[in-house]
Amino acid sequence: TLLFLDEVNRAPEDVQTGLMSLSTERKIGDIKLPDNISITLAGNDSGNVNSVDSATMSRSVIYRMIPDASDLLASPAGQNFAPEIITWLKHNEKNVFSQPINDEDDTDDNNLSDIADEMGEDFNQFTTPRTIEKLSDFIKAAKQTGLWNDLLTQYQSSATGVTSAKESELRGVVLAHIGDTPAANRFLEQLAG
């Protein structure tokens, strides 16, 4: 059995201390962890995180993991993505992490630390595995009600001048989920057909 504790370095210091005790001594207070349980702690190396003390770091094995599109598609969540998302990810590995476009530099950078640094005080959505999953969930739910077909029809008709593609509701939905990023632009180009 695996006990997976995520976002550990977002926890306050006293909680992190308790988790260190749990992972190294296999107990908290008088409560012992059964022998058949393995513990995995996970966290992020940037963003809204607290530092992890050196004692915890020295007792840990640290793997840096940045998934690519094939990793994401092979995950349980990825196997259930909307077909549009699957096609989009298969055509460009850079779609997994993408920072917001700014006027000075609209290059695509897959370094997650740079993405977090770019956010600064002005929060702008950006493309990550989590935001991609949320967009996929939206697409699947919108298909059940017919909303997806309505949005797609409106967006595709923007190419014929009926409405501006920049003003379409579909574009707004995509940018709300995965940000105004190069990856979002590639997804919108795919949808335009």
Backbone as CSV, one residue per row, in Angstrom:
resi,resn,N_x,N_y,N_z,CA_x,CA_y,CA_z,C_x,C_y,C_z
1,THR,0.845,-1.178,0.000,0.000,0.000,0.000,0.888,1.237,0.000
2,LEU,0.512,2.215,-0.787,1.280,3.453,-0.899,0.505,4.606,-0.281
3,LEU,1.154,5.336,0.597,0.606,6.574,1.149,1.298,7.709,0.408
4,PHE,0.556,8.392,-0.477,1.116,9.455,-1.303,0.699,10.801,-0.721
5,LEU,1.667,11.568,-0.265,1.412,12.876,0.336,1.925,13.948,-0.614
6,ASP,0.995,14.658,-1.252,1.333,15.633,-2.286,1.362,17.040,-1.708
7,GLU,2.073,17.914,-2.390,2.162,19.337,-2.028,2.719,19.530,-0.618
8,VAL,3.646,18.665,-0.207,4.199,18.699,1.137,4.833,20.048,1.459
9,ASN,5.550,20.632,0.505,6.230,21.888,0.806,5.312,23.110,0.718
10,ARG,4.023,22.882,0.601,3.062,23.980,0.769,2.539,23.996,2.191
11,ALA,2.832,22.936,2.945,2.357,22.824,4.328,3.197,23.703,5.249
12,PRO,2.602,24.157,6.362,3.379,24.916,7.349,4.493,24.052,7.949
13,GLU,5.478,24.695,8.554,6.656,24.010,9.082,6.298,22.907,10.081
14,ASP,5.328,23.144,10.966,4.991,22.121,11.965,4.384,20.874,11.318
15,VAL,3.635,21.053,10.240,3.083,19.908,9.512,4.209,19.157,8.810
16,GLN,5.151,19.897,8.212,6.291,19.256,7.564,7.106,18.446,8.570
17,THR,7.254,18.959,9.787,7.977,18.234,10.831,7.279,16.921,11.154
18,GLY,5.956,16.959,11.270,5.190,15.743,11.520,5.320,14.741,10.386
19,LEU,5.319,15.231,9.148,5.465,14.341,7.991,6.861,13.731,7.935
20,MET,7.883,14.492,8.344,9.232,13.943,8.388,9.290,12.809,9.410
21,SER,8.674,13.027,10.556,8.631,11.987,11.586,7.913,10.749,11.058
22,LEU,6.820,10.965,10.366,6.060,9.857,9.795,6.899,9.081,8.785
23,SER,7.620,9.786,7.935,8.376,9.104,6.878,9.663,8.469,7.376
24,THR,10.302,9.017,8.398,11.569,8.450,8.873,11.378,7.487,10.042
25,GLU,10.538,7.839,10.984,10.332,6.985,12.161,9.116,6.082,12.008
26,ARG,8.325,6.340,10.946,7.121,5.573,10.647,6.109,5.632,11.780
27,LYS,6.068,6.800,12.425,5.068,7.011,13.467,4.851,8.496,13.682
28,ILE,3.700,8.810,14.230,3.396,10.157,14.697,2.880,9.990,16.118
29,GLY,3.602,10.586,17.051,3.238,10.389,18.457,3.347,8.915,18.803
30,ASP,2.272,8.345,19.344,2.250,6.929,19.723,1.690,6.029,18.624
31,ILE,1.279,6.627,17.505,0.648,5.853,16.440,1.719,5.406,15.447
32,LYS,1.862,4.072,15.320,2.838,3.482,14.401,2.186,3.156,13.071
33,LEU,2.929,3.354,12.023,2.472,3.034,10.672,2.675,1.539,10.419
34,PRO,1.690,0.849,9.883,1.866,-0.582,9.577,3.022,-0.803,8.602
35,ASP,3.654,-1.961,8.694,4.817,-2.286,7.873,4.509,-2.381,6.382
36,ASN,3.260,-2.652,6.035,2.914,-2.839,4.622,2.641,-1.520,3.890
37,ILE,2.944,-0.399,4.506,2.693,0.906,3.887,4.013,1.581,3.534
38,SER,4.117,2.013,2.275,5.255,2.803,1.802,4.792,4.251,1.679
39,ILE,5.712,5.161,1.912,5.370,6.590,1.890,6.120,7.286,0.771
40,THR,5.403,8.111,0.023,6.013,8.977,-0.982,5.542,10.394,-0.719
41,LEU,6.496,11.306,-0.620,6.191,12.726,-0.448,6.468,13.424,-1.772
42,ALA,5.636,14.377,-2.126,5.829,15.112,-3.367,5.597,16.597,-3.132
43,GLY,6.223,17.408,-3.951,6.045,18.847,-3.866,6.608,19.499,-5.116
44,ASN,6.538,20.808,-5.141,7.044,21.582,-6.271,8.290,22.331,-5.843
45,ASP,9.151,22.623,-6.820,10.387,23.336,-6.487,10.268,24.844,-6.655
46,SER,9.108,25.321,-7.052,8.917,26.763,-7.205,7.441,27.084,-7.051
47,GLY,7.146,28.353,-7.022,5.762,28.781,-6.846,5.499,29.101,-5.383
48,ASN,4.269,28.945,-4.966,3.853,29.271,-3.604,4.182,28.115,-2.668
49,VAL,5.479,27.961,-2.359,5.933,26.848,-1.534,6.765,27.362,-0.368
50,ASN,6.838,26.541,0.685,7.685,26.825,1.836,8.981,26.044,1.677
51,SER,10.058,26.568,2.253,11.320,25.838,2.166,11.240,24.580,3.025
52,VAL,11.965,23.580,2.607,12.048,22.335,3.355,13.390,22.358,4.083
53,ASP,13.368,22.042,5.383,14.600,22.139,6.167,15.631,21.100,5.725
54,SER,16.880,21.357,6.091,17.986,20.498,5.650,17.881,19.088,6.220
55,ALA,17.316,18.932,7.421,17.157,17.594,7.993,16.233,16.749,7.116
56,THR,15.148,17.345,6.652,14.227,16.622,5.779,14.891,16.330,4.442
57,MET,15.594,17.296,3.896,16.262,17.117,2.611,17.295,15.986,2.683
58,SER,18.055,15.929,3.791,19.099,14.914,3.893,18.531,13.511,4.092
59,ARG,17.285,13.414,4.470,16.634,12.106,4.656,15.757,11.729,3.460
60,SER,15.848,12.505,2.408,14.978,12.309,1.256,15.771,11.913,0.022
61,VAL,15.098,11.278,-0.893,15.627,11.035,-2.228,14.811,11.934,-3.144
62,ILE,15.480,12.792,-3.883,14.780,13.801,-4.663,14.889,13.483,-6.154
63,TYR,13.743,13.329,-6.769,13.661,13.126,-8.207,13.001,14.358,-8.812
64,ARG,13.646,14.974,-9.766,13.029,16.080,-10.495,12.280,15.475,-11.666
65,MET,10.995,15.776,-11.722,10.167,15.188,-12.766,9.395,16.279,-13.482
66,ILE,9.620,16.368,-14.767,8.837,17.266,-15.603,8.292,16.405,-16.734
67,PRO,6.996,16.107,-16.675,6.439,15.199,-17.684,6.384,15.836,-19.067
68,ASP,6.532,14.990,-20.082,6.316,15.450,-21.446,4.948,14.945,-21.895
69,ALA,4.599,15.206,-23.122,3.267,14.856,-23.609,3.007,13.359,-23.543
70,SER,3.999,12.541,-23.879,3.772,11.095,-23.829,3.566,10.611,-22.404
71,ASP,4.299,11.197,-21.428,4.072,10.856,-20.019,2.653,11.217,-19.601
72,LEU,2.242,12.407,-19.988,0.913,12.880,-19.611,-0.177,12.008,-20.225
73,LEU,-0.025,11.650,-21.478,-1.024,10.812,-22.144,-1.061,9.395,-21.577
74,ALA,0.053,8.913,-21.048,0.109,7.567,-20.466,-0.444,7.525,-19.047
75,SER,-0.613,8.694,-18.425,-1.127,8.741,-17.054,-2.603,8.357,-17.029
76,PRO,-3.121,7.959,-15.864,-4.556,7.648,-15.780,-5.434,8.804,-16.262
77,ALA,-5.083,10.018,-15.904,-5.879,11.170,-16.357,-5.782,11.316,-17.869
78,GLY,-4.568,11.217,-18.408,-4.346,11.384,-19.838,-5.064,10.364,-20.693
79,GLN,-5.240,9.169,-20.166,-5.932,8.128,-20.918,-7.415,8.441,-21.076
80,ASN,-7.907,9.387,-20.281,-9.321,9.764,-20.358,-9.519,11.173,-20.913
81,PHE,-8.471,11.761,-21.493,-8.603,13.102,-22.054,-9.569,13.100,-23.234
82,ALA,-10.155,14.261,-23.481,-10.986,14.456,-24.675,-10.120,14.220,-25.907
83,PRO,-10.692,13.664,-26.985,-9.905,13.379,-28.191,-9.163,14.597,-28.739
84,GLU,-9.754,15.777,-28.634,-9.110,17.000,-29.121,-7.805,17.259,-28.363
85,ILE,-7.813,17.005,-27.072,-6.617,17.211,-26.250,-5.551,16.172,-26.612
86,ILE,-5.971,14.939,-26.785,-5.025,13.875,-27.146,-4.330,14.196,-28.462
87,THR,-5.093,14.590,-29.472,-4.513,14.943,-30.778,-3.530,16.097,-30.636
88,TRP,-3.920,17.116,-29.897,-3.086,18.304,-29.689,-1.773,17.938,-29.008
89,LEU,-1.830,17.100,-27.966,-0.613,16.712,-27.253,0.293,15.830,-28.116
90,LYS,-0.295,14.963,-28.905,0.504,14.076,-29.750,1.277,14.835,-30.816
91,HIS,0.785,16.008,-31.210,1.432,16.755,-32.290,2.526,17.708,-31.822
92,ASN,2.630,17.947,-30.512,3.666,18.872,-30.074,3.970,18.672,-28.597
93,GLU,5.163,18.180,-28.307,5.596,17.944,-26.924,5.603,19.229,-26.097
94,LYS,5.764,20.377,-26.740,5.837,21.646,-26.017,4.483,22.084,-25.452
95,ASN,3.434,21.341,-25.739,2.116,21.739,-25.252,1.907,21.479,-23.767
96,VAL,2.783,20.726,-23.109,2.567,20.370,-21.706,2.827,21.546,-20.778
97,PHE,3.911,22.281,-20.978,4.210,23.462,-20.162,4.413,24.641,-21.101
98,SER,3.681,25.718,-20.880,3.814,26.890,-21.731,3.457,28.116,-20.918
99,GLN,4.314,29.115,-20.971,4.073,30.324,-20.185,3.262,31.346,-20.979
100,PRO,2.658,32.289,-20.261,1.861,33.307,-20.954,2.691,34.102,-21.953
101,ILE,2.032,34.490,-23.021,2.669,35.328,-24.029,2.720,36.748,-23.489
102,ASN,3.873,37.392,-23.644,3.940,38.812,-23.302,4.439,39.562,-24.515
103,ASP,4.317,40.868,-24.475,4.669,41.678,-25.635,6.151,41.635,-25.962
104,GLU,6.992,41.415,-24.934,8.430,41.455,-25.156,8.966,40.158,-25.730
105,ASP,8.374,39.018,-25.341,8.943,37.727,-25.716,7.826,36.712,-25.798
106,ASP,7.536,36.232,-26.985,6.475,35.241,-27.105,7.049,33.876,-27.470
107,THR,8.248,33.591,-26.956,8.826,32.274,-27.174,8.186,31.280,-26.221
108,ASP,8.303,30.036,-26.544,7.743,28.959,-25.738,8.867,28.360,-24.904
109,ASP,8.707,28.342,-23.593,9.756,27.874,-22.710,9.182,26.801,-21.806
110,ASN,9.792,25.640,-21.794,9.278,24.541,-20.996,9.837,24.516,-19.582
111,ASN,10.580,25.522,-19.147,11.141,25.526,-17.813,10.089,26.015,-16.828
112,LEU,9.620,25.121,-15.960,8.541,25.453,-15.037,8.945,26.556,-14.070
113,SER,10.207,26.610,-13.670,10.663,27.673,-12.777,10.511,29.031,-13.448
114,ASP,10.839,29.107,-14.745,10.677,30.361,-15.473,9.209,30.761,-15.559
115,ILE,8.348,29.774,-15.717,6.911,30.055,-15.773,6.459,30.692,-14.472
116,ALA,6.858,30.114,-13.353,6.466,30.649,-12.053,7.024,32.053,-11.852
117,ASP,8.279,32.284,-12.266,8.888,33.608,-12.133,8.136,34.647,-12.947
118,GLU,7.672,34.264,-14.127,6.951,35.181,-15.004,5.635,35.650,-14.398
119,MET,5.045,34.826,-13.529,3.727,35.162,-12.983,3.767,36.461,-12.188
120,GLY,4.798,36.645,-11.375,4.911,37.865,-10.595,3.631,38.166,-9.845
121,GLU,3.316,39.443,-9.716,2.121,39.845,-8.992,0.875,39.769,-9.853
122,ASP,1.012,39.882,-11.152,-0.137,39.788,-12.049,-0.346,38.331,-12.405
123,PHE,-1.416,37.752,-11.909,-1.651,36.335,-12.158,-2.168,36.130,-13.564
124,ASN,-1.462,35.326,-14.313,-1.881,34.923,-15.648,-1.863,33.410,-15.693
125,GLN,-2.939,32.830,-16.195,-2.998,31.377,-16.311,-1.912,30.909,-17.257
126,PHE,-1.393,29.718,-17.038,-0.407,29.138,-17.930,-0.712,27.665,-18.104
127,THR,-0.077,27.043,-19.070,-0.372,25.668,-19.434,0.485,24.697,-18.622
128,THR,-0.178,23.780,-17.922,0.475,22.725,-17.148,-0.363,21.455,-17.293
129,PRO,0.140,20.312,-16.849,-0.697,19.108,-16.895,-2.042,19.291,-16.181
130,ARG,-2.042,19.995,-15.063,-3.287,20.192,-14.313,-4.288,21.062,-15.087
131,THR,-3.805,22.138,-15.717,-4.734,22.990,-16.459,-5.219,22.302,-17.732
132,ILE,-4.365,21.471,-18.328,-4.781,20.692,-19.498,-5.890,19.721,-19.102
133,GLU,-5.726,19.064,-17.964,-6.754,18.127,-17.489,-8.084,18.850,-17.266
134,LYS,-8.046,20.040,-16.702,-9.275,20.806,-16.461,-9.937,21.208,-17.772
135,LEU,-9.144,21.574,-18.779,-9.718,21.901,-20.087,-10.366,20.663,-20.697
136,SER,-9.703,19.531,-20.586,-10.274,18.285,-21.100,-11.592,17.964,-20.402
137,ASP,-11.625,18.137,-19.081,-12.866,17.896,-18.325,-13.985,18.816,-18.810
138,PHE,-13.636,20.080,-19.077,-14.631,21.025,-19.578,-15.167,20.555,-20.937
139,ILE,-14.265,20.179,-21.829,-14.683,19.747,-23.168,-15.635,18.559,-23.072
140,LYS,-15.280,17.576,-22.262,-16.133,16.391,-22.135,-17.505,16.747,-21.560
141,ALA,-17.548,17.625,-20.564,-18.834,18.037,-19.980,-19.639,18.860,-20.984
142,ALA,-18.959,19.741,-21.716,-19.651,20.587,-22.700,-20.206,19.763,-23.853
143,LYS,-19.549,18.672,-24.194,-20.067,17.789,-25.247,-21.383,17.141,-24.820
144,GLN,-21.513,16.830,-23.549,-22.731,16.180,-23.058,-23.960,17.081,-23.176
145,THR,-23.745,18.383,-23.129,-24.868,19.320,-23.204,-25.046,19.922,-24.595
146,GLY,-24.109,19.663,-25.492,-24.151,20.267,-26.815,-23.439,21.607,-26.879
147,LEU,-22.993,22.108,-25.734,-22.312,23.405,-25.697,-21.022,23.379,-26.517
148,TRP,-20.284,22.269,-26.472,-19.014,22.198,-27.202,-19.235,22.406,-28.692
149,ASN,-20.236,21.744,-29.253,-20.510,21.908,-30.688,-20.884,23.349,-31.013
150,ASP,-21.664,23.996,-30.147,-22.030,25.399,-30.359,-20.791,26.293,-30.353
151,LEU,-19.919,26.094,-29.356,-18.700,26.896,-29.251,-17.784,26.664,-30.449
152,LEU,-17.649,25.410,-30.832,-16.777,25.058,-31.951,-17.307,25.637,-33.264
153,THR,-18.617,25.549,-33.468,-19.227,26.101,-34.687,-19.007,27.604,-34.754
154,GLN,-19.223,28.295,-33.637,-19.013,29.745,-33.599,-17.556,30.081,-33.892
155,TYR,-16.631,29.332,-33.293,-15.208,29.606,-33.489,-14.795,29.349,-34.936
156,GLN,-15.221,28.240,-35.484,-14.847,27.910,-36.862,-15.466,28.871,-37.863
157,SER,-16.638,29.419,-37.558,-17.251,30.390,-38.461,-16.542,31.735,-38.401
158,SER,-15.732,31.953,-37.357,-14.987,33.213,-37.253,-13.992,33.340,-38.396
159,ALA,-13.563,32.214,-38.933,-12.630,32.248,-40.061,-13.291,32.819,-41.312
160,THR,-14.612,32.753,-41.372,-15.320,33.280,-42.537,-15.787,34.718,-42.302
161,GLY,-15.405,35.305,-41.182,-15.732,36.698,-40.923,-17.047,36.927,-40.204
162,VAL,-17.735,35.872,-39.775,-19.004,36.055,-39.052,-18.754,36.731,-37.716
163,THR,-17.719,36.339,-37.040,-17.312,36.965,-35.781,-15.798,36.894,-35.690
164,SER,-15.215,37.729,-34.909,-13.764,37.721,-34.761,-13.339,36.529,-33.908
165,ALA,-12.319,35.814,-34.362,-11.809,34.672,-33.595,-11.321,35.123,-32.228
166,LYS,-10.772,36.345,-32.157,-10.293,36.857,-30.868,-11.444,37.140,-29.904
167,GLU,-12.654,37.297,-30.420,-13.802,37.593,-29.573,-14.661,36.358,-29.306
168,SER,-14.272,35.210,-29.819,-15.109,34.028,-29.688,-15.141,33.524,-28.247
169,GLU,-16.253,32.922,-27.887,-16.407,32.354,-26.556,-15.467,31.178,-26.355
170,LEU,-15.248,30.384,-27.397,-14.363,29.234,-27.286,-12.947,29.673,-26.931
171,ARG,-12.468,30.717,-27.585,-11.132,31.227,-27.274,-11.064,31.642,-25.807
172,GLY,-12.111,32.302,-25.324,-12.153,32.707,-23.912,-12.090,31.513,-22.975
173,VAL,-12.798,30.448,-23.322,-12.788,29.231,-22.502,-11.392,28.610,-22.487
174,VAL,-10.773,28.501,-23.656,-9.442,27.896,-23.745,-8.433,28.720,-22.945
175,LEU,-8.444,30.036,-23.107,-7.486,30.884,-22.395,-7.728,30.877,-20.890
176,ALA,-8.983,30.761,-20.473,-9.279,30.679,-19.042,-8.692,29.406,-18.434
177,HIS,-8.668,28.346,-19.209,-8.160,27.077,-18.696,-6.649,26.935,-18.815
178,ILE,-6.067,27.252,-19.979,-4.636,27.001,-20.183,-3.841,28.264,-20.510
179,GLY,-4.455,29.432,-20.354,-3.739,30.684,-20.496,-3.528,31.135,-21.929
180,ASP,-3.124,32.379,-22.067,-2.790,32.954,-23.371,-1.343,32.586,-23.664
181,THR,-1.156,31.351,-24.092,0.169,30.770,-24.259,0.359,30.289,-25.701
182,PRO,1.596,30.070,-26.104,1.810,29.468,-27.427,1.089,28.120,-27.558
183,ALA,1.045,27.346,-26.482,0.343,26.057,-26.520,-1.148,26.266,-26.770
184,ALA,-1.748,27.274,-26.140,-3.170,27.565,-26.361,-3.410,27.972,-27.806
185,ASN,-2.500,28.775,-28.358,-2.644,29.177,-29.756,-2.588,27.966,-30.686
186,ARG,-1.700,27.001,-30.382,-1.630,25.782,-31.202,-2.928,24.975,-31.084
187,PHE,-3.522,24.941,-29.894,-4.783,24.216,-29.712,-5.901,24.891,-30.502
188,LEU,-5.950,26.212,-30.439,-6.980,26.955,-31.183,-6.806,26.788,-32.699
189,GLU,-5.561,26.774,-33.155,-5.308,26.535,-34.595,-5.822,25.161,-35.006
190,GLN,-5.604,24.175,-34.159,-6.088,22.819,-34.436,-7.619,22.819,-34.533
191,LEU,-8.285,23.527,-33.619,-9.747,23.550,-33.601,-10.321,24.306,-34.802
192,ALA,-9.547,25.282,-35.293,-10.038,26.063,-36.446,-10.157,25.178,-37.680
193,GLY,-9.428,24.066,-37.662,-9.539,23.084,-38.744,-8.773,23.505,-39.919
